Amino acid sequence: MWSVEYKYVECRVEDVELLDRRLRGRAPMRSQRSGVSLPPPDAEGGGSNEDCHKLFQRWIEHPCRPECDAIIVNSTAGPEKFLDSVLKQILSSASGQ
């Protein structure tokens, strides 16, 4: 039987316009949004009728994450700015077991 430790890393950006630019700049899978106001093609019923910017703001203010051991990083600058820090946190918690 395998014994593994789960790590949750939340890449946090609080600027909805920046999120929209990043979503539009990637090749999404069918289950992913291609923009803040563009629900996934496979979303049942075409997604929520709620204002998309308000929906994203609610997600930012009230994220769904594990209650403990979450690594939360400000990813406004992009992954190259915080990747080393996240890896150090993961490795230091793994060596502390």
DOBALO-584731 format. One record per residue (C-alpha): residue in three letters; x, y, z. Coordinates in steps of 0.2 Angstrom, whole numbers, padded with zeros to 4 digits, always signed. Last residue first. Example, Ala and Ser with C-alpha at 12.3 -4.5 7.8 and 13.67 -1.06 7.14 Angstrom:
Ser+0068-0005+0036
Ala+0062-0022+0039
This chain:
Gln+0040+0072+0047
Gly+0050+0088+0047
Ser+0058+0083+0030
Ala+0041+0084+0021
Ser+0037+0101+0029
Ser+0054+0108+0023
Leu+0052+0100+0005
Ile+0034+0107+0003
Gln+0039+0125+0009
Lys+0055+0125-0001
Leu+0045+0120-0017
Val+0033+0134-0013
Ser+0047+0147-0011
Asp+0056+0141-0027
Leu+0040+0143-0037
Phe+0036+0160-0032
Lys+0042+0172-0045
Glu+0042+0160-0059
Pro+0024+0156-0056
Gly+0017+0173-0061
Ala+0018+0191-0054
Thr+0000+0190-0047
Ser+0003+0173-0040
Asn+0001+0177-0022
Val+0004+0161-0013
Ile-0006+0150-0002
Ile+0001+0134+0005
Ala-0013+0124+0013
Asp-0008+0113+0028
Cys-0025+0114+0036
Glu-0044+0118+0032
Pro-0043+0111+0014
Arg-0048+0124+0001
Cys-0064+0132-0006
Pro-0061+0150-0008
His-0072+0164+0000
Glu-0066+0181-0005
Ile-0058+0175-0022
Trp-0073+0164-0026
Arg-0085+0178-0022
Gln-0075+0190-0033
Phe-0076+0177-0047
Leu-0095+0176-0045
Lys-0096+0195-0045
His-0086+0196-0061
Cys-0097+0182-0069
Asp-0113+0191-0065
Glu-0124+0176-0059
Asn-0134+0167-0073
Ser-0123+0152-0069
Gly-0116+0140-0082
Gly-0121+0135-0100
Gly-0135+0124-0094
Glu-0123+0110-0089
Ala-0105+0116-0091
Asp-0097+0106-0105
Pro-0092+0122-0115
Pro-0084+0129-0100
Pro-0091+0146-0095
Leu-0085+0162-0104
Ser-0087+0178-0093
Val-0071+0176-0083
Gly-0062+0168-0099
Ser-0059+0152-0107
Arg-0067+0143-0093
Gln-0062+0125-0090
Ser-0071+0108-0092
Arg-0068+0108-0111
Met-0049+0110-0108
Pro-0043+0127-0109
Ala-0029+0133-0121
Arg-0022+0148-0112
Gly-0022+0167-0115
Arg-0041+0170-0112
Leu-0039+0163-0094
Arg-0024+0173-0091
Arg-0032+0189-0097
Asp-0048+0185-0086
Leu-0037+0182-0071
Leu-0029+0199-0073
Glu-0046+0207-0075
Val-0052+0198-0059
Asp-0037+0205-0049
Glu-0036+0195-0032
Val-0024+0182-0039
Arg-0020+0167-0028
Cys-0011+0151-0032
Glu-0017+0139-0020
Val-0006+0125-0016
Tyr-0013+0109-0007
Lys+0000+0096-0002
Tyr-0006+0078+0000
Glu+0006+0066+0009
Val+0009+0048+0002
Ser+0008+0031+0009
Trp+0006+0018-0004
Met+0000+0000+0000
